[in-house]
Amino acid sequence: MPSAERNFRLEPEKCLADFQRQQELKEQYLSAFASHRCFVTSYEHLVNNPKQELGNIQDFLGVVPCDLKTITLKTGEKNLKNILINYDELYGFFKGSEYECFFD
């Protein structure tokens, strides 16, 4: 697949505010459901190791494990360097923070 054009820009401060807002929402949900069993996963976990993560979900649900497959495929560019005009700026801004992993 040909590389996407680098034509998308994220302002570091707005990106940080969004990351922080998402973290706040996650904490609110976990607090609201603190008296319940919860399983927390992420898109990244599902994409990076789908077999293991889907197995963990099945274990959590207490269902008989089976080999799950999807016909859905990610068709977009995987490398942010090829999408973000200011990737280097964002990488530098988030380097050393808890959000650095999103720019590795």
C-alpha positions as CSV (number, residue, x, y, z in Angstrom):
1,M,0.0,0.0,0.0
2,P,1.5,3.4,-0.9
3,S,2.3,5.8,2.0
4,A,-0.3,8.4,2.9
5,E,0.6,12.0,2.4
6,R,1.7,13.9,5.5
7,N,-1.2,16.3,5.7
8,F,-2.5,16.1,9.2
9,R,-1.4,18.2,12.1
10,L,-2.1,17.9,15.8
11,E,-1.3,20.7,18.2
12,P,0.6,19.3,21.1
13,E,-1.3,21.1,23.8
14,K,-4.7,20.1,22.3
15,C,-3.4,16.5,22.0
16,L,-2.3,16.6,25.6
17,A,-5.6,18.0,26.8
18,D,-7.4,15.1,24.9
19,F,-5.1,12.5,26.4
20,Q,-5.8,13.9,29.9
21,R,-9.5,14.1,29.3
22,Q,-9.6,10.4,28.1
23,Q,-7.7,9.4,31.3
24,E,-10.2,11.4,33.4
25,L,-13.1,9.6,31.7
26,K,-11.5,6.2,32.2
27,E,-11.0,7.0,35.9
28,Q,-14.6,8.1,36.3
29,Y,-15.8,4.9,34.7
30,L,-13.6,2.7,36.8
31,S,-14.8,4.5,39.9
32,A,-18.4,4.2,38.9
33,F,-18.0,0.5,38.4
34,A,-15.6,-0.1,41.3
35,S,-17.9,-2.6,43.0
36,H,-18.1,-4.7,39.8
37,R,-15.6,-6.9,38.0
38,C,-14.1,-5.0,35.2
39,F,-11.8,-5.8,32.3
40,V,-9.9,-3.0,30.8
41,T,-8.3,-3.2,27.4
42,S,-7.5,-0.9,24.6
43,Y,-7.4,-0.8,20.8
44,E,-3.6,-1.0,21.0
45,H,-3.8,-4.3,23.0
46,L,-6.3,-5.8,20.6
47,V,-4.3,-4.8,17.5
48,N,-0.8,-5.7,18.8
49,N,-1.7,-9.1,20.3
50,P,-5.3,-10.0,19.3
51,K,-5.1,-13.7,20.1
52,Q,-3.8,-13.2,23.6
53,E,-6.1,-10.2,24.4
54,L,-9.2,-12.0,23.0
55,G,-8.3,-15.0,25.1
56,N,-8.0,-12.8,28.2
57,I,-11.4,-11.4,27.5
58,Q,-12.9,-14.8,27.1
59,D,-11.3,-15.9,30.4
60,F,-12.7,-12.8,32.1
61,L,-16.2,-13.6,30.7
62,G,-16.0,-17.2,31.8
63,V,-16.9,-18.6,28.4
64,V,-15.4,-21.6,26.7
65,P,-12.3,-20.3,24.8
66,C,-12.5,-20.5,21.1
67,D,-10.3,-19.1,18.2
68,L,-11.9,-15.8,17.3
69,K,-11.3,-14.2,14.0
70,T,-12.4,-11.0,12.3
71,I,-12.8,-10.1,8.7
72,T,-12.3,-6.5,9.5
73,L,-8.9,-5.1,8.5
74,K,-7.3,-1.8,9.3
75,T,-6.7,-0.1,6.0
76,G,-5.2,3.2,7.1
77,E,-1.5,4.0,7.4
78,K,0.0,2.4,10.5
79,N,3.0,4.7,10.9
80,L,2.2,8.1,12.4
81,K,5.4,9.5,10.8
82,N,3.7,9.1,7.5
83,I,0.5,10.9,8.5
84,L,1.4,13.7,10.9
85,I,3.1,16.8,9.5
86,N,4.5,17.6,12.9
87,Y,5.3,14.1,14.1
88,D,8.8,15.1,15.3
89,E,7.3,18.0,17.3
90,L,4.7,15.7,19.0
91,Y,7.3,13.0,19.7
92,G,9.6,15.6,21.4
93,F,6.7,17.1,23.3
94,F,5.5,13.8,24.7
95,K,9.0,12.2,25.2
96,G,9.4,11.1,28.8
97,S,5.6,11.4,29.5
98,E,3.1,8.6,30.1
99,Y,1.8,9.3,26.5
100,E,5.2,8.8,24.8
101,C,4.1,5.2,23.8
102,F,1.6,6.6,21.4
103,F,4.4,8.1,19.3
104,D,6.8,5.1,19.3
